Amino acid sequence: MQRRFRGLVVIVVLAGFGPAGCGKKTEEPATSTSAEPGAPSTAAATARGPSPVGPDACAILTVQEIEEAVGLKVTASEHVAGGALNTCEHQLGGSPLVRVLITIHISSAKETFDNAPGEPLAGVGDQAKWLAAAGMLAVLRGETSFTVAVMRLDDTPPEKKLEQAKRLAARLLDRL
């Protein structure tokens, strides 16, 4: 089942969201629970600096912010699929069936957003699209676009996934 889930992650990333991640898995989440929002938890994350297409997606939100938005404990975080730091996958609740995927683009923001699948959604950023089947919210604001996918292969209704994705998007909009 976990392989099937990984396949979904790859499909979502390849469906117009460009290169992402470095394949580095961490045993503990790469984000910080410190009082400073979005602060990387390791010196290595700071030393890497921003990727060419956006900031380190594993360091932009704190573990606490993700847990509050989704209601489950973050048990692992990793950069995924290809080499850049702009995509991070967080495993929640100790289950391979519940993941949050964050992908951030700056250099190709408008084009990336325009190629994103989904139905238009008002009230988030300058423009937004919601793809209920993948639990994915694509957001464009100014020169930055990002996607946040609350991928839950459980019985969570799409409306709840959208609510959780919107909470995460609001935090990201505060930082980007």
N, C-alpha and C positions, 0 to 999 in steps of 0.2 A: 504494500500500500504506500510505503514511503517513496518508492521509486516512481509510482504514479503521481504522487504529489510533486516530486521534483520535476517531473515532466511538465506539469501544469505551470510551475514557476518558470521554467525555461520558455514555454509557449508565451506566457504573459510578457516576459522580458523581450522576446523576439518579435512580438506583435507591435513593433513600432517604437520601442523604447530604447533601442540602441545598445551599445556595449555596456557591460556593467560588472562590477565586483571583481574580487581577486581570488576567490576560492579559499581564503584563509578562514578556517573555523576556529572559534574561540570557545573554550569551555565555559567561560562566564561572559555575559553580555559586554559588548565593547562600549556601551554607554555608561554614563556616570549617574549615581544617585545623589551627587553632591547638590548643594544649594544653587550652584551656578548652572542654569539651564543650558543644555546642549554641550557641556564641556566634555571633551574626551577623557576617558578614565585612565589612559596610559600615555606615557611619554612617546611611545611609538606612533600613536595616532596623531599626536601633535607634530611630530617630526615629519610625517608623510606629507602634510599640507593638503590643500585642496586638489582634487583631481581636475583634469582639463575640462570636464563637463559639469562639475559641481562639487560641493563639499562632501566630506566623509559621511555617508548616509548612516553609518553605525554609531556616529558620535553626535549627530544633530539633535536627537531626542534622548532624554534620560530614560532609564529603565522604569522609573516611577511614572513618568508621563505615559509610556506605552501601557504599563499595567493598569493605570487609572482609566485610560481610554477603552481598553478591551476587557478589563475585569479579570484577567488571568496573569499569573506570574510568568515573567520572561525567564526561560531556562537556558537559552543559548542564542547567540547572535553570530552571523558570519557574512562576509562579503561573498557574493556569488557571481558566477558566469562570466568570466572573461578578462579581468585585469584591472578595471577602474574601481575607485572607491565609492562611486556614486550609487551603488545598489547594496542594500543590506537586507538580510532575511533574519527575522527574529522568531524563534520557536517559543510558543507559549503553552503553559499548563502542562509541560512535560509530554505533550502528545505530538506526534508527527503530523497530525491532522489539523493543527491550528498554527497558522503562520501569519506574520505581518511582513509584507515586503514593501520597502521604501526605495524608490528610484528618483534621483534628482538630476535635472538637466539645466544647464545655464547656456552653454554655447549654441545649442540648437533648439532652444525652448519652444519657439512658435511652431517650427516644423514638426518637432516631436509631438507636441500637443495635437496639432492638426491630424497627424497619423494615428493617434490613439483611438481605439475602438470605444464605443459607448454612446449613450443618449445624453443630449445636453441637460445640464443640471444647473439651475440658478442658485445664487446666494453663496457661492464658494469661489474666492479669488475673482479675477476678471472674467474667466470662463472656466467651466468644469464639465466633465463627462463622467457618467456612471455606467459601468458594465456589471450588472447584477450577477451574472453567471460566474464571474471571476472575483466578485467582491472588490472591484478595482475602481478607484476614484482618480481621474486625471485632472490636474489643476494647472491653469496658466495664470500668472500674475506678472505683468511687466515683462522683463527679460528672463524669467525663470519659470520652468514647468517642473512638475513632479507628479509621481503617481504614488498612491498608497493603496495597497491591496490587503484587505483583511480576509485571508483565505481560510475558511473554516469548513472542513469536510465533515461537518456534523449537522445537527438539525437546526442550527442558527438561521432564522429567517433573514432574507435579503435586507429587510428594513433595518434590522439590528446591525447587520454588517455595515450598512450605509451610515448609520448613526455613529458607529465606532470609527469608520474611515473619516467622517467629517470632524470628529474630535481630534484625530491625529493631524488632519489637514490644517485645522485651526492653529495647532502648535507649530507646525511647519511654516505656515504663513507668518507667524510672529517672528520666526528666525531668519527667513530668507529675504 
